[in-house]
């Protein structure tokens, strides 16, 4: 009798381990994908992390946005290090954008806890569409110039709100503004965006502290480990890939994710 019980327990344990290994392996692959996007494009990590956590790992939207902030913070922090070494980060501008957006960042986190899952996912999808459209805009030729304070303030407030509300780091707003309108070299824009994403994501993550205990952290931790390694590598080799091709490919990926999210929200909820 004891032997039979032992065999059943062993089978249950093996099944549990198999499912857990598949889950962790899937999280590592997802993290590598997120890291490659962050490292090469300088944006989009959370925009992919949230739907991955919701639709592949069964997270609730609020839990997914909070977990995504932790993953993206870790990956962006790793990606910004090689950029700092070659002076491709506008540190003052990044810190200014973060500080100006603090109020909307924390306020967005407070609001997000009071929205329904459908409202969060719909707003998230609209942000994806806007982000994808911004990536398709043509760069304006000219010399690099300083960002006017009024524009910097508006961008900062918008980035802070998006980060707190949807768990998005804000790089998709920072890069087009830096590259398209202020002629910042792509490499500097990517490095600056990664720093903005890192500190904004950390701020919003701390603002979501009230629901940390509700989240199963095994999957986000595995994603973060993989994303850290890949982001650092991709960031180092960013200059070898066509920035225009990267932006266009990423834009169409965002459109696809937005469409999928809207269909799932309104037709299969």
C-alpha positions in Angstrom: 0.0 0.0 0.0 2.8 2.4 0.9 4.6 1.5 -2.3 1.5 2.4 -4.3 1.1 5.8 -2.6 4.8 6.5 -3.1 4.5 5.7 -6.9 1.5 8.1 -7.1 3.3 10.8 -5.2 6.3 10.3 -7.5 4.2 10.6 -10.6 2.5 13.8 -9.3 5.9 15.2 -8.4 7.4 14.4 -11.9 4.3 16.0 -13.5 4.7 19.1 -11.4 8.4 19.4 -12.1 7.8 18.9 -15.8 5.2 21.6 -15.9 7.4 23.9 -13.9 10.4 23.3 -16.1 8.3 24.0 -19.2 7.0 27.2 -17.6 10.5 28.4 -16.6 11.9 27.6 -20.0 9.1 29.5 -21.7 9.7 32.5 -19.4 13.4 32.4 -20.3 12.6 32.5 -24.0 10.1 35.3 -23.5 12.7 37.3 -21.5 15.3 36.8 -24.3 12.8 38.2 -26.8 12.0 41.2 -24.6 15.7 41.8 -24.0 16.5 41.8 -27.7 13.8 44.4 -28.4 14.9 46.6 -25.6 18.6 46.3 -26.5 18.2 47.0 -30.2 15.2 49.4 -30.3 15.6 51.0 -26.9 11.9 50.7 -26.2 9.0 48.3 -26.1 10.0 45.9 -23.4 7.0 46.4 -21.2 4.7 46.7 -24.3 5.6 43.1 -25.0 6.0 41.9 -21.4 2.4 42.8 -20.4 0.6 40.8 -23.1 3.1 37.9 -22.8 2.3 37.6 -19.0 -1.4 38.0 -19.6 -1.9 35.6 -22.5 0.9 33.1 -22.2 1.2 32.8 -18.4 -2.3 33.7 -17.2 -1.5 36.9 -15.2 -4.3 39.4 -14.4 -3.7 42.7 -16.3 -2.8 44.6 -13.0 -0.4 41.9 -11.9 1.1 41.7 -15.4 1.8 45.4 -15.6 3.4 45.4 -12.1 5.6 42.3 -12.9 6.5 43.8 -16.3 7.9 46.9 -14.5 10.3 44.7 -12.5 11.4 42.8 -15.6 11.9 45.9 -17.7 13.7 47.8 -15.0 16.2 45.0 -14.7 16.7 44.6 -18.4 16.9 48.4 -19.1 19.4 48.9 -16.3 21.6 46.2 -17.8 21.3 47.6 -21.3 22.2 51.2 -20.3 25.6 50.2 -18.8 27.4 49.7 -22.2 25.8 52.9 -23.4 27.2 54.8 -20.4 30.6 53.5 -21.1 30.7 55.1 -24.6 28.9 58.3 -23.5 25.8 57.5 -25.5 23.4 58.6 -22.7 22.0 62.1 -22.1 22.0 61.7 -18.4 20.7 65.2 -17.5 17.8 65.0 -20.0 16.9 61.5 -18.7 16.8 62.6 -15.1 14.8 65.7 -16.0 12.2 63.6 -17.8 12.0 61.2 -14.9 11.7 64.0 -12.2 9.1 66.0 -14.2 7.0 62.9 -14.7 7.0 61.7 -11.0 3.6 63.1 -10.2 1.8 61.4 -13.2 3.8 58.2 -12.7 2.7 57.7 -9.1 -0.8 59.1 -10.0 -1.1 56.6 -12.9 -0.2 53.7 -10.6 -3.0 54.8 -8.2 -5.5 55.1 -11.0 -4.6 51.7 -12.5 -5.7 49.8 -9.3 -9.2 51.3 -9.8 -9.7 50.4 -13.5 -11.3 47.2 -14.8 -9.2 44.7 -16.7 -11.1 45.6 -19.9 -10.3 49.3 -19.5 -6.6 48.7 -18.8 -6.2 46.4 -21.8 -8.1 48.7 -24.2 -6.0 51.7 -23.1 -2.9 49.6 -23.4 -3.8 48.6 -27.0 -4.4 52.2 -28.0 -1.0 53.1 -26.6 0.5 50.3 -28.7 -1.1 51.7 -31.8 0.2 55.2 -31.0 3.7 53.8 -30.3 3.8 51.9 -33.5 2.7 54.9 -35.5 5.4 57.0 -34.0 8.0 54.4 -35.1 7.0 54.8 -38.7 7.5 58.6 -38.8 10.4 59.8 -41.0 13.4 61.4 -39.3 13.9 65.1 -39.8 17.4 65.9 -41.0 19.4 68.5 -39.2 21.9 69.2 -36.4 21.3 67.9 -32.8 19.7 70.5 -30.7 18.5 70.9 -27.1 14.9 70.1 -26.2 12.8 73.1 -25.2 11.7 72.9 -21.6 7.9 73.1 -22.5 8.2 70.1 -24.8 10.4 68.3 -22.3 7.7 68.8 -19.6 4.8 67.5 -21.8 6.8 64.5 -22.8 7.8 63.8 -19.2 4.2 64.0 -17.9 3.0 61.7 -20.7 5.8 59.1 -20.1 5.1 59.2 -16.3 1.4 58.6 -16.8 1.9 55.7 -19.3 4.5 54.1 -16.9 2.3 54.3 -13.9 -1.0 53.4 -15.6 0.0 50.6 -18.0 3.5 49.5 -16.7 5.1 50.9 -19.9 8.6 52.4 -19.5 8.0 55.3 -21.9 10.9 54.7 -24.4 8.4 54.7 -27.3 7.7 58.4 -26.6 11.3 59.4 -25.8 13.0 58.0 -28.8 10.7 59.6 -31.5 11.0 63.0 -29.7 14.8 62.7 -29.5 15.4 61.4 -33.0 12.7 62.8 -35.1 12.3 66.3 -33.7 15.6 67.1 -32.0 18.0 65.2 -34.3 19.6 63.2 -31.5 21.8 60.4 -33.0 20.0 57.0 -32.8 22.6 55.5 -30.5 22.3 58.3 -28.0 18.5 58.2 -28.2 18.5 54.5 -27.4 20.9 54.9 -24.5 18.9 57.8 -23.1 15.6 55.9 -23.5 17.0 52.9 -21.6 17.9 55.1 -18.7 14.5 56.8 -18.7 12.9 53.3 -18.8 15.0 52.0 -16.0 14.3 54.8 -13.5 10.7 55.3 -14.5 9.9 51.6 -14.2 11.6 51.4 -10.8 9.5 54.3 -9.6 6.2 52.9 -10.9 7.1 49.4 -9.5 7.6 50.9 -6.0 4.2 52.7 -6.4 2.6 49.3 -7.0 4.0 47.9 -3.8 0.5 47.2 -2.4 0.0 44.2 -4.8 3.5 42.7 -4.8 2.3 39.9 -2.4 -0.4 38.9 -4.9 2.1 38.0 -7.7 3.8 34.7 -8.4 7.3 36.0 -9.0 8.8 32.8 -10.5 8.0 33.6 -14.1 9.0 37.4 -13.9 12.3 36.5 -12.3 13.1 34.0 -15.0 12.2 36.5 -17.6 14.3 39.2 -16.0 17.4 37.0 -15.8 17.1 36.1 -19.5 16.3 39.7 -20.5 19.2 41.1 -18.6 21.7 39.0 -20.5 20.2 39.6 -23.9 19.6 43.3 -23.5 23.3 44.0 -22.5 24.5 42.0 -25.6 21.9 43.6 -28.0 22.6 47.1 -26.7 26.4 46.6 -27.3 25.7 45.5 -31.0 22.9 48.0 -31.7 24.9 50.1 -34.1 25.4 47.2 -36.5 21.7 47.0 -37.4 19.7 49.4 -39.5 17.7 51.7 -37.1 15.0 52.3 -39.8 14.5 48.6 -40.3 14.3 48.0 -36.6 11.7 50.7 -36.0 9.5 49.5 -38.9 9.7 45.9 -37.8 8.9 46.8 -34.2 6.0 49.1 -35.4 4.2 46.3 -37.2 4.8 44.0 -34.2 3.1 46.5 -32.0 0.1 46.7 -34.4 -0.2 43.0 -34.3 -0.1 42.8 -30.5 -2.6 45.6 -30.2 -5.0 43.9 -32.6 -4.6 40.6 -30.8 -5.2 42.3 -27.4 -8.4 44.1 -28.6 -9.8 40.9 -30.2 -9.1 38.9 -27.0 -10.6 41.6 -24.8 -13.9 42.1 -26.7 -14.6 38.8 -28.4 -13.0 36.1 -26.2 -13.3 37.7 -22.7 
